[in-house]
Amino acid sequence: MLSRFSSMMKTTAARLSALYLLLFSICAIFLVFYMTHLAGGFLINQTRTSLNQELQSLNRVYNRGGIRLLVREIDRRSRRPDAFVYLVSDQQDRILAGNIAKIGRGVLKKEGYTPKPFRYTRIGEENEELDDDDAPRAIGQRIKFQNGLTVLVGRDLGEPDRFKKIIRSSLGLALGIMALGGLLIWFFVGRRALRRIDSVSKASADIVGGDLSKRLPVSTANDEFDRLSVSLNAMLGRIEKLNSGLREVSDNIAHDLKTPLTRLRNRAEAALRSGKSDDDYRDALNDMIAESDKLIQLFNAMLLISRVEAGYSKHSETELQLNEIAEGVAELYEPLVEESGGQLISKIDDNLVVTGNRQLIGQALTNLIDNAVKYGQSDDTIISILGKRSDDQKSITLAVEDNGPGISAENCERALQRFVRLDESRSEPGSGLGLSLVAAIMDMHKGTLTLEDAGPGLRAVLTFPIQKTTAKT
């Protein structure tokens, strides 16, 4: 039990809870004493006010009838149930009248107000001792007349003392219940939080050990722990997906680089073995340069994808007329398509304004048209570029459509991955990076790339969100 408590106190939550409990206790103790003192002071002030009023009343009696009438009035008032403390004494401090049987030493020697409470016993309680803790206490004011008589009027402090005790006990009980409730809440809630932290730590240790399929536990409380776990689980899922893609990409890179490197080596070896003239060596070098250029293009494509996915761009984003970019790319590719026996159709609405990078958007559209020319060949090839606003005026779509063999629905998502080539033999030219680059560019522009069945053929759709600043255009 002690070791468990020690381990619990090593956590930040437990230390903060202990600190809060200590501060709460200090504040509670201060509050009890402060409220008690405040309540007692208030009652003392009320008592002094009552004394002054009583003295003024007795002074009027004395002025009206002298000392004899004053003594009779004090004797009458002292018999009331809620009477003040009255005492009339002579020059030898002998008690002549009033409701006091004994009084503390030296009290009658002090003239005026007695701020320090004194002990006394009432008539009928002469057997009680003045030094007894239960003996009543009072504060009063002494008046001495010219004939030597002394009159003391006081007010018993039993009621203020009882009130202070009630205030103190009530506050103490309330604060004690609050402290107990705080301890119980800290104990049960803190233990639950510690158990959840332990489970998170255990799952984290498994993840650090290499098990990326492990996830942090999520309860039904939907508190900050759960929200943090959900965010971390999403991050872990993303990391697991990236690792899986990295392994697949590594295999594809090895395959794609092995073939051109092997061709480079074979041509160099063939030139050395069978080359007989400078022309033979020059032809071999030209072939090797061509293969090297393909490798450079492959690495450049990989580098561009990485930069785009990291949000890097040489040029800042500006408002662009998407229809102008699409028309420029269509004009560039139209002779190439017609030369191969096909037809390029452009149907693009005017004033399609987006915010983005002109070079990257042009690169994305070029890749789609290049794929359509390369893989969408048919007996009567038709490639269409379609651009328009959505019906809800929240996005702009730019589609490249062909009437070739298309892609099956189950392969549309897979075709967007890096180095994925649906031609398993990899006999067709290409690196498998074109569509993945387009997807990365659209992700950078907060848009999407979707592949759809054009029936027949393939439709690649670029969807750009309309920004608030461009929606007014």
Beta strands, then each sheet from edge to edge (+ up, - down):
strand 1: 85-89
strand 2: 95-98
strand 3: 100-103
strand 4: 112-122
strand 5: 137-144
strand 6: 150-156
strand 7: 318-321
strand 8: 343-348
strand 9: 353-356
strand 10: 382-389
strand 11: 395-402
strand 12: 448-453
strand 13: 458-465
sheet 1: 2+ 1- 6+ 5- 4+ 3-
sheet 2: 7+ 9-
sheet 3: 8+ 10+ 11- 13+ 12-
end
